[in-house]
Amino acid sequence: MLGLAKRTGARFFQASTSEIYGDPTISPQPEVYWGNVNPIGIRSCYDEGKRAAETLAFYPPTVLTVDKSNEILKYEVFGPVAPIVTFENDDEAITLANDSDFGLISYVYSGELGRAIRVAEAIDSGMVAINRGMISDPAAPFGGNKQSGLGREGGFDGIHEFLQTKYIGVEI
């Protein structure tokens, strides 16, 4: 599993470095950081990216390899931070994914589509992307589970958040 995690992390890192983040008129563009996080969580990755964050007023894309018990896995990080963790089997991966009070979006990467769909169905999040990085689509409902929000916006389901249903019973 560790070899797969390293290859996946390397591909993710490479993809992150090929994009422009933030204001494209700022030169030089921020670097992408890849590092390990200490037990207190995101603090050490902040230190690694401190220079870029201070000069550009945003957090640089960061790929992290973390232990299964790392606190970063318990929170929604609204920033370009990708923690990569290894697991022994699908059940452990699902347990790790669901062991959070949040559930906006999850990502599943697999060469076996049936397996990926089974895992996606078992993950408690409002959206699951399978083998893709961008999931947003104007025609799809957007929203999370648990502490990541109630309801949906966008798509057919989203309009229902703005409607009220009324039942009228008539005897003829």
C-alpha positions in Angstrom: 0.0 0.0 0.0 2.8 2.4 0.8 4.2 2.2 -2.7 0.7 3.0 -4.2 0.3 5.9 -1.8 3.7 7.3 -2.8 2.9 7.0 -6.5 -0.5 8.6 -6.0 1.0 11.4 -4.0 3.6 12.0 -6.6 0.9 12.2 -9.3 -1.2 14.5 -7.2 1.9 16.6 -6.5 2.8 16.8 -10.2 -0.8 17.8 -11.1 -0.7 20.4 -8.4 2.5 22.0 -9.7 1.1 22.2 -13.3 -1.8 24.5 -12.3 -1.7 28.2 -11.5 -3.2 29.0 -8.1 -4.3 32.4 -7.0 -3.5 35.6 -9.0 -1.7 34.6 -12.2 -0.2 38.1 -12.5 1.9 37.5 -9.3 5.4 36.3 -10.1 6.8 34.0 -9.1 4.0 31.6 -8.6 3.9 29.8 -5.2 5.5 26.4 -4.8 3.7 23.2 -4.0 4.9 21.7 -0.8 5.1 18.0 0.1 5.9 17.1 3.6 5.0 15.2 6.7 2.8 16.5 9.5 3.7 16.2 13.1 1.2 14.9 15.7 -0.3 18.4 16.3 -1.6 18.4 12.7 -1.6 21.1 10.2 0.8 23.4 12.1 4.0 21.9 10.6 2.7 22.1 7.1 1.9 25.7 7.7 5.6 26.2 8.7 6.7 24.6 5.5 4.6 26.8 3.4 5.0 29.9 5.5 7.0 32.0 3.0 4.5 31.6 0.2 1.5 32.0 2.5 2.9 35.3 4.0 3.8 36.8 0.7 0.7 35.8 -1.3 -1.9 35.8 1.4 -3.1 32.3 0.8 -2.0 28.8 1.7 0.1 27.0 -1.0 -1.0 23.6 -2.4 0.4 21.0 0.0 0.5 17.2 -0.3 1.0 15.4 3.1 1.7 11.9 4.1 0.0 11.3 7.4 -0.6 8.6 10.0 -4.2 7.2 10.4 -4.6 9.0 13.7 -3.5 12.4 12.5 -5.9 15.2 13.5 -6.0 16.7 10.0 -8.2 13.7 9.0 -10.9 14.8 11.4 -11.6 18.3 10.0 -12.6 20.0 6.8 -9.6 21.8 5.5 -10.8 24.5 3.1 -7.5 24.9 1.3 -5.4 23.1 -1.2 -4.2 20.4 1.3 -4.2 16.8 0.4 -3.5 14.4 3.3 -2.6 10.9 2.0 -3.0 8.0 4.3 -2.5 4.2 3.7 -5.0 1.5 4.7 -5.1 -2.3 4.7 -8.5 -2.9 3.1 -11.7 -1.3 1.9 -13.4 -1.6 5.3 -10.6 0.2 7.0 -10.6 3.0 4.3 -14.4 3.4 4.8 -14.0 3.6 8.6 -11.2 6.2 8.3 -13.3 8.3 5.8 -16.4 8.2 8.0 -14.5 8.9 11.3 -15.2 12.6 11.2 -18.0 15.0 12.1 -17.8 16.3 8.6 -18.8 15.0 5.2 -18.8 17.5 2.4 -16.9 15.6 -0.3 -14.8 12.4 -0.5 -12.5 11.1 -3.3 -12.1 7.5 -4.3 -9.4 6.4 -6.8 -9.4 2.8 -8.0 -8.7 0.8 -11.1 -11.8 -1.3 -10.3 -14.9 0.7 -11.0 -17.2 -1.8 -9.1 -15.0 -1.6 -6.0 -14.9 2.2 -6.2 -18.7 2.4 -6.4 -19.1 0.1 -3.4 -16.7 2.2 -1.4 -18.4 5.5 -2.5 -21.8 4.2 -1.5 -20.5 3.3 2.0 -18.8 6.7 2.6 -21.0 9.2 4.6 -20.4 12.4 2.6 -22.7 14.5 0.4 -20.6 14.0 -2.7 -18.1 11.4 -3.8 -15.8 11.8 -6.8 -14.5 8.6 -8.3 -11.3 8.8 -10.3 -11.6 12.6 -10.8 -10.5 15.7 -9.0 -13.3 18.1 -9.9 -16.8 17.1 -9.0 -18.6 20.4 -9.3 -21.2 20.5 -12.0 -24.1 23.0 -12.3 -26.5 20.1 -13.0 -25.6 18.2 -9.9 -26.7 18.8 -6.3 -24.0 20.3 -4.1 -24.0 19.8 -0.3 -22.6 17.8 2.5 -23.7 15.4 5.3 -23.2 15.6 9.1 -21.7 19.0 10.2 -21.0 19.9 6.5 -24.5 21.2 6.0 -28.1 20.5 5.4 -29.8 20.5 2.1 -28.5 20.9 -1.4 -28.0 23.6 -3.9 -27.8 23.2 -7.7 -29.4 20.6 -9.9 -32.9 19.2 -9.6 -32.6 18.6 -5.8 -31.4 22.2 -5.2 -34.6 23.8 -6.4 -36.6 21.9 -3.8 -34.8 23.8 -1.1 -36.7 26.9 -2.3 -40.2 25.2 -2.7 -42.9 24.3 -0.3 -45.0 21.3 -0.9 -48.7 21.5 -0.2 -51.1 18.6 -0.1 -54.7 19.2 -0.9 -57.2 16.4 -0.3 -60.5 16.6 -2.1 -63.5 14.4 -1.9 -65.5 14.3 -5.1 
